[in-house]
């Protein structure tokens, strides 16, 4: 339920048709957040920006993720929160990891598996 509320807040100022605009908001936020999360986690693990960017591109272009980005699904945003939680756990920031997992579960309840 949180995902739809966030999209509605982002579209409150838009004058485009609601479904068309929500697809763009979903695609942009999903790709951007997954990309940032994957780069942050990759950079933390490898310390090399080039390797992190390459791995982030592989995550964003995954066949099980890319089709859902444009369909107003909660998967990309949920995956982004899970990746941020993994990054925080690698950095041993346990409270931050717990906060990101809580956000992931608020966006998509099946993310409880990753908790």
C-alpha positions as CSV (number, residue, x, y, z in Angstrom):
1,X,0.0,0.0,0.0
2,X,2.9,2.4,0.6
3,X,4.0,2.2,-3.0
4,X,0.7,3.4,-4.4
5,X,0.6,6.2,-1.8
6,X,4.1,7.3,-2.9
7,X,3.2,7.3,-6.5
8,X,0.0,9.3,-5.8
9,X,2.0,11.9,-4.0
10,X,4.4,12.2,-6.9
11,X,1.5,12.5,-9.3
12,X,-0.4,15.1,-7.3
13,X,1.1,17.9,-9.3
14,X,1.1,16.2,-12.7
15,X,-1.5,17.1,-15.4
16,X,-0.9,14.0,-17.5
17,X,-3.3,11.0,-17.6
18,X,-2.9,9.2,-14.4
19,X,-1.9,5.8,-15.8
20,X,0.6,7.2,-18.3
21,X,2.3,9.4,-15.7
22,X,2.3,6.7,-13.1
23,X,4.2,4.4,-15.5
24,X,6.9,7.0,-16.0
25,X,7.1,7.7,-12.3
26,X,7.3,3.9,-11.6
27,X,10.0,3.4,-14.3
28,X,12.1,6.4,-13.3
29,X,12.0,5.7,-9.6
30,X,12.5,2.0,-10.0
31,X,15.5,2.2,-12.3
32,X,17.1,5.1,-10.5
33,X,16.8,3.5,-7.1
34,X,17.9,0.1,-8.2
35,X,20.9,1.7,-10.0
36,X,21.9,3.8,-7.0
37,X,21.5,0.9,-4.6
38,X,23.5,-1.5,-6.8
39,X,26.3,1.0,-7.3
40,X,26.5,1.8,-3.6
41,X,26.6,-1.9,-2.7
42,X,29.1,-2.7,-5.4
43,X,31.3,0.2,-4.5
44,X,31.3,-0.9,-0.9
45,X,32.2,-4.5,-1.8
46,X,34.8,-3.8,-4.4
47,X,36.0,-0.2,-4.0
48,X,36.1,0.3,-7.7
49,X,33.5,2.6,-9.3
50,X,33.9,0.9,-12.7
51,X,33.2,-2.6,-11.4
52,X,30.3,-1.2,-9.3
53,X,28.7,0.5,-12.3
54,X,29.0,-2.7,-14.4
55,X,27.4,-4.8,-11.7
56,X,24.7,-2.2,-11.3
57,X,23.9,-2.3,-15.0
58,X,23.7,-6.0,-14.8
59,X,21.2,-5.7,-12.0
60,X,19.1,-3.1,-13.8
61,X,19.0,-5.1,-17.0
62,X,18.0,-8.4,-15.4
63,X,15.3,-10.1,-17.4
64,X,13.2,-10.7,-14.3
65,X,13.3,-7.0,-13.3
66,X,13.4,-4.9,-16.4
67,X,9.9,-5.9,-17.8
68,X,8.3,-5.0,-14.5
69,X,9.8,-1.5,-14.3
70,X,7.3,-0.1,-16.8
71,X,4.2,-1.9,-15.5
72,X,3.5,0.0,-12.3
73,X,4.6,-3.0,-10.2
74,X,6.2,-2.7,-6.8
75,X,9.1,-5.0,-7.6
76,X,11.8,-2.4,-8.6
77,X,11.2,-0.2,-5.6
78,X,11.1,-3.2,-3.3
79,X,14.3,-4.5,-4.8
80,X,16.0,-1.1,-4.3
81,X,15.1,-1.1,-0.6
82,X,16.5,-4.7,-0.3
83,X,19.7,-3.7,-2.0
84,X,20.1,-0.6,0.3
85,X,19.5,-2.9,3.2
86,X,22.2,-5.3,2.0
87,X,24.6,-2.3,1.6
88,X,23.8,-1.1,5.1
89,X,24.3,-4.7,6.5
90,X,27.7,-4.9,4.7
91,X,28.6,-1.6,6.3
92,X,27.5,-3.1,9.7
93,X,24.9,-0.3,10.1
94,X,22.2,-2.6,11.5
95,X,19.6,0.0,12.4
96,X,19.8,1.4,8.9
97,X,19.5,-2.0,7.4
98,X,16.4,-2.7,9.5
99,X,14.9,0.6,8.4
100,X,15.4,-0.3,4.7
101,X,14.0,-3.8,5.2
102,X,11.0,-2.2,6.9
103,X,10.5,0.1,3.9
104,X,10.9,-2.9,1.6
105,X,8.1,-4.7,3.5
106,X,5.9,-1.6,3.5
107,X,6.2,-1.4,-0.3
108,X,5.9,-5.1,-1.0
109,X,4.9,-7.4,1.7
110,X,6.6,-10.5,0.2
111,X,9.9,-8.8,0.9
112,X,9.6,-10.2,4.4
113,X,11.5,-13.2,3.1
114,X,14.7,-11.0,3.0
115,X,14.4,-9.9,6.6
